[in-house]
Amino acid sequence: ERLYQQRLGGGMSGFSSSPVAAGDHLYITNEDGRTFVIALGREYKLIRENELGEQVMATPAVSDGTLYIRGRGHLFAISDTGRAVRMNTLSVPWNGVCVSGT
């Protein structure tokens, strides 16, 4: 049974990675590095779109409350706990959560 169908990002970029569910959200990242955060449920509800700024082809991983996304040149660790998971010296805010990259 299909609950809903929705085009993400205007159909301008492809998706090579698989969606990942964590908590109450579904994370879907396109090849341009834009992550769509969707509420899990029977109706479509886009929570947020976030831009990583580089190509993403790999499926994100979730561990201990942190979302890891491998970009073309960086590994991003994204957490909603307000703390950055430091992977090198780069640490920048990402729409209310912390991001670190290598």
C-alpha positions in Angstrom: 0.0 0.0 0.0 1.5 3.3 -1.1 1.0 6.0 1.6 2.2 8.9 -0.5 4.5 9.9 -3.3 6.5 13.1 -3.4 9.2 14.5 -5.7 12.2 15.9 -3.7 14.4 18.8 -4.8 12.4 19.6 -7.9 13.7 16.6 -9.7 17.0 18.3 -10.6 19.4 15.8 -8.9 19.5 12.1 -8.7 19.7 9.9 -5.6 22.4 7.2 -5.3 22.2 6.7 -1.6 19.4 4.8 0.2 17.1 6.6 2.7 17.9 6.1 6.4 15.4 6.2 9.2 16.5 7.3 12.7 14.2 8.4 15.6 11.1 9.9 14.1 12.7 11.0 10.8 13.7 9.7 7.4 16.9 11.2 5.9 17.3 11.2 2.2 20.4 12.7 0.6 20.7 13.5 -3.1 23.9 13.5 -5.2 24.2 17.3 -4.9 24.6 16.9 -1.1 21.1 18.2 -0.1 19.6 16.2 2.7 15.8 16.1 3.1 14.5 15.4 6.6 11.0 13.9 6.5 8.7 13.0 9.4 7.9 9.3 9.6 4.2 8.7 9.3 1.3 8.1 6.9 1.4 11.6 5.4 4.3 13.5 3.8 5.8 16.2 6.0 9.1 17.8 5.1 10.8 18.9 8.3 13.9 20.5 6.8 16.3 20.6 3.9 20.1 20.9 4.6 22.9 21.5 2.2 26.3 19.8 2.6 28.0 21.7 -0.2 29.5 18.7 -1.9 28.5 15.6 -3.9 27.2 12.6 -1.9 26.9 9.1 -3.4 27.1 7.0 -0.3 24.3 5.9 2.0 24.4 7.7 5.4 25.0 5.7 8.6 23.5 6.3 12.1 25.2 5.4 15.3 24.6 6.5 18.9 22.4 9.5 17.9 24.8 10.8 15.2 24.2 10.8 11.4 27.3 10.2 9.4 27.3 11.2 5.7 30.3 10.6 3.4 30.7 13.4 0.9 33.1 13.6 -2.0 35.8 15.2 0.2 34.5 15.0 3.8 33.0 12.8 6.3 30.2 14.7 8.1 29.0 13.8 11.6 25.7 15.4 12.4 24.1 15.4 15.8 21.0 17.1 17.3 22.6 17.0 20.8 24.2 20.4 20.4 27.7 18.9 20.4 30.1 18.5 17.4 31.6 15.1 16.8 35.1 16.4 15.9 36.7 14.6 13.0 39.2 17.3 12.3 39.6 21.0 12.7 36.5 22.0 10.7 33.3 22.5 12.8 30.4 24.6 11.5 26.7 24.9 12.3 24.2 23.2 10.0 20.7 24.5 10.6 20.6 24.1 14.3 22.7 21.0 14.6 26.5 20.6 14.6 28.6 19.3 11.7 32.2 18.2 11.7 34.1 17.2 8.6 37.5 15.8 7.6 
